Amino acid sequence: MPIRSEWSLAREGVTGDTIGRLLKLTAFNPAITIPLLLAAKYTTKGQILAREHGKALKALKQLLAIGVISRVSSWLDDAVTNNWTNDAYVWSREVVVVTGGSDGIGKIVVKLLAERGIKVAVLDVQELTYEAPSSVHFFNCDLTSPTSIASAAEQIRSTLGAPTILINNAGVARGKTILSTTASDLSLTFKVNTFAHYHLAQQFLPSMVENNHGMIVTVASLAGYITAPSMVDYASSKAAAISFHEGLASELVTHYKAPRVRTVLMCQGYTRTKLFEGFDSKVLHPETVAEEVVKAVLAGKSRHLVLPEAAWLLAPRLRSFPLWAQYGMRKRMDNLMRGWNGRQVLQPSEVEGEGEERKVDDSTVLVDGESSS
């Protein structure tokens, strides 16, 4: 499936992102505003129009200023987050690990990479839900178990070689209030959504550091910025995943002297996958999220991605709002999880103990494409 162009209408229809991208490509595009301003200044007809439409000329100058400032800021973002260095990826030699690649967003990420002939290792507790291309290899792995992760990592290295890209995509949700959350729920959520990121990095990062080449992608969630009732454990685990990404990016330079190892963070809103069925919010298509992740990987650059893009104006900045605005917003989000009925998938480690851990119908584990609030 080809990755959609920026000029294409989003799958979600006309949204705030659609309008924002259109403005970025037109009104705030210096490639358009600079020629218009030059024409107004140096051509006879342009000078006449400029005198007759002074307000329009002033607005054109403002659009140019905003566009230039935005481009400079984006350039600085790119330069600083990539440590002022460039790197080259030879896709016939790269090995990509995707957790939760059997279904959901992860499945689409795997397919997009495989279409380009890139070798992909899928780590998942459930079998693939699609026919795997020849470049895709499945490794059964319980992401709650460091032993299982280490075993799968060794199999990948012996089969495909040392991975150069790790996409931490798997996620779970329990959908309970704080008082109804059991010890098993809490352990499971953090083991998959947070701790697995550490265990996987400890397996694959050393070779990346040694070669000063590689990438770790953290699929977190907007919930990591905005906590809602009945998903506090999920939001907390995603906030921890965001901190993992930020700390890793810093340590790669300050401790490991590997400035060319890239870090990508994806914080997406509610996505139409089985993990968050019944969630009451505007929806993203999983293809939209997967494409943005793959585009970042193929670009070989560190990125901080937020979907929908308009959420960048609110979510990461919420804690700078007055307290009355923060508290009010969180309370109003109580309805989001009332109809939630996320898919239940049994995790091997959930049936090892006694009592409630043996209840299959009360076990929510989706090592799946991530979706969030």
N, C-alpha and C positions, 0 to 999 in steps of 0.2 A: 504494500500500500504506500503510495507516495505521500510524503509529508506535505501538509497543506501550506500554501503560500500565505504570507502576511496580508496579501491583497484579497484573499478569499474570505467570504463570509463565514464566521465561526459556526460550528455545529450547533452551538447554543442559541443561534439567531443573533439579532441585533441586541447587543449588551453595552454596558459602559465601556468594556474593553474594545468593542468594535469602534465606538466613537473616538475613544482615546487613540487607538492605532491610526484611524483615518486622519485625525488632527496631526499626529506625529509625522505622518507621511506627506501631508499637504501643508496646512497652515503653519506648522512649526518646523517645517523642513527648510533649512538654509539654502538647499539647492534650488528651491523655488522662490523664497523671499529675497535672496541676494540679487538674482537677475532682475526681479521686479523693482527693487530699490535702485539699482544701477540705471535701469531704464528711466525711472522717475527723475533721476539726477542728471543724466547725460544725453537723453534724447529729447528732441523738440516736443513730440507729442506727449512724452512722459512728463516733461516739465509743466506743460499746460494742464494735464490731468492732476498733477500734484498741487498746483495753485488752486484749482477748482475744488479739490477734495482734500483739504488739509487734514481733516479728522481721519480719513482713510490712510493718508500717508503716515500719520502718527501711529495708527494701529499697526501698519505694516512694519514700522520700526520696532514696535513692541514685540510683535510676533517673531521678528528676526532675533531680537535680544533673548527672548525665551528659548528659541530654538538653538541658538549658539550656546547658551548656558547649559541647556540640557545635554547637548552633544559633548561639551567639555566635561561635564559631570560624569557622563557615561564612559568617556575615555579614561578618566581618572579611576572610576570603579574598576574598569577592566585592567588597567595598568597595576594598580595597587593590589587587587585581589590575586593577580597572577605574578606578583612579586617582581614586576618589571622584566619578566623573562618570557621567552617563547619556547615552544616545544613542538615536535613533530610526532604524529601518530601514524604508524604504518599498519593499516587495518588488517592486512593479511597476517600480521604477527601478533596482534593484540588478543588478549583473552579476557572476556568480560564475565563476571559473576553477577547473577541477578537472584536475589532472595525473593521468595514468593512469586516466582515466574511461571507457575502452573496455571494461573487464572488471573482475571481482573486486569489491572493496569500492568502488572508484571508480564503477563502473557503478551500484551501488545508491544511492550518494550522489547521483549525477546524477539518477536516476529520482525519488528522494524530493523533490529540489528542483524538478524539472520538473513534478511533480504539483501543485505549488503555483503554477505559472505563472511561476516565476523563470527569468530568462535565464541559461543556462549555456554556457560555452565549454569544450570538452573538448580538452586537449592530450595527445596520445598518439602513439606511433610506429606503433601498429597501428590499423586501422579499427575502428569501433564494432562490437561483437558483438551489438547489439540495434537495434531500429527506434527511431530517435531521435524524441522528441516535437518539436513545432514550436519550442519554446523552447530546444532544445539544438542547438548548433552545433559541428561537429568541425573541428579545426585540426591537421593533421599536424605533429608537432614532435619532433625528436631532442633529448631533454633533456640529452644529453651535449655539445651544441653551443651555445655562447652566441650564435652567429650565427643558428642555427635558432630559438632562443628569442626573440631580438630580432625576427626576421621574423614569427613567429607572434603576438607581442605587438602588433606594428603592425597586423596583419590584424584582430585582435580589436578594437583601438581604433577602426579605421575601419569595422568592421562593426557592433559592438554598443555602442561607447562605452568609456570608461575603466572597467576592472573595479574593483569596490569590495570584493570578497572573493576571496582566493586560497587554495585548498586544495592544499597540497603533499602529495599522496597517493601519487605514483608511487614504486616501490621496486624494487631488484634484489638478487639474492643469488647467490653463486657456490658456496658450500658446500664450500670447500677449507680445508686446513690452511695455516698461515703459509708453510711451505716449498714447498707446491705452488701457491701463489697467484702468478700471473704479473703482470708489470707491467701488462698489458692488463686483467686481472681487477681489480686494485687501482684503476686509473684509472677503469674503468667504474663500480665500486661507489660510489666517492666522487663521481663526476660526477653520477650520478643521485640518490643518497641524500642528498647534502650540498650540493655546489656548485650544483646546479640551484636550490636554495632561495635562494641569494644572487642568481643571475642573474635569477630571476623577481621577487624582491623589488625589485631595481634597476629593473626594467621597470615594475612596477605600484605600488610604494610611494609614489613622489613625488606622484602625484595624490591618494592617500589622505591623505598628510601635508598637502598643500595645502588639502584640504577638511576636515581633522580628522575623517575619517569613513572607516571601512573595517575590514577584518579579515584577518589572515593565520593560517591553520590549518596547523600542522606535524604531520603524521602520522609519528611516530617509532616506537618499539618498546620493550617491556620489555628487549630486548637492549641498549638504550642504557644500562641500569642493571646488567644481569647478563651478563657475557661467558661464552660457552660455547665449547669446542673446535670446530674446523672451521667457525666462523663469526665469527672474530675481526675480519676486515675489515668484515663487515656490522655487527657490534656497535659497532665503532669509528665507522663512518659515522653510526650512529644516535645514539651519544653526542654526536657533533658536531652533529647536528640538534637535539638537546635544548639544547645550548649556544647554538645559533643562536636558538632560540625565547627563551631566557632573556635573551640579550643584546639581541635586538630589542625585547623588552618594556621594557627599561631605556632603550634609546636613544630610543624613541618619546617618552619624557617628558623625558629629560635633554638630548638633542641636537635633536630635531625638533619639540618643543613641540606634539605631537599626542596628547594624553592619551585622546582618544576612539577612536583606532585600536586595535582589539582584537587580542589574540593568544590563540590556542587551541592547546594541546599535547595530542595523543593518544598515549599509550604503551600499546599493546595487546599481549597475549600471542599465542600461536600461533593463527592464524585459518585456517579451512578454505577456502583458495583454492589455485589451481594453483601459486602461487609456492613454497609450502612443503609440497608433497605428500611423504609419507613421513616427516615430522617427528614424532618420538616424544614427544608431550606432550598434555595435556588441551587440548581444542579450543574455540575460540569460533566462532560462526557469523558470516559476513561481514555479515549483516543487523544483528547486534547492534552491531558496531563502527560500521557506517555510520549507524545510527540515533542513536547517541550523538554522532557528529560533526555530524549535521544538527540535532539538538536544540540543540547548542551554538551553531551558526550562527544558527538561528532566534531564539534567545534574545538574540543580539547582545551577548553578554558574554564577557569573557576567562575561560578555564577551563583547568584542568590535569586532564586525564582519564586514568585508569588503568583498564584492563580486563584480567582481572577486577578488580573493585574491591578485593577482599581482598588483591591483590598490593601495594596501597599500603602495607600493614603491613610488607612485606619488601623489595621491589625497590629503591625509592629510598634505603632505609636500610642496604642491605647493606654499604656501605663503612664504616659506623660499627660493624659487628660486629667481634669479635675476629678476628685474622688467621686463626686455625685454622679458624674457622667459614666465613670467606670462601673460603679455599683449598679446603676440603673440599667446599663446595657446587659450585664451578666444576668440580672433578674429576668429581663425580658426574653432571654434565650432559653428559659425553662421549657418552653413548648417544643423545642427542637427534637428532644429524645423521647417524647411521650408516645409516639407511634413507631418507635424504632423496633425492628425485628431482624437484626443482622443475622447472616447465615451462621449456623453452628457446624463446626468441623472438629472432630475429635483429635486431640493432640496426644501422641504416645505417652508423654510424661504425665498426662492428666489421669491415667488409669493405673499408675504404679502404686498409688496409696490406697487408703481405705476411705469409707464414708463418702462425703460429697464429691471427692475427686473422681469417683467412679460413675457419677451421674452424667451420662452422655448428653442428655437433653439440657443440661445446665452448663455445658462446656462450650464456650465461645472461643474458637481459635481459628483465625483465618490467616494462614501464611499465604497472603494473597496480595493483589494490587492494592495499594493503600488508598483509602478514602477517608475524608474527615469533615469536620465542621468548619 
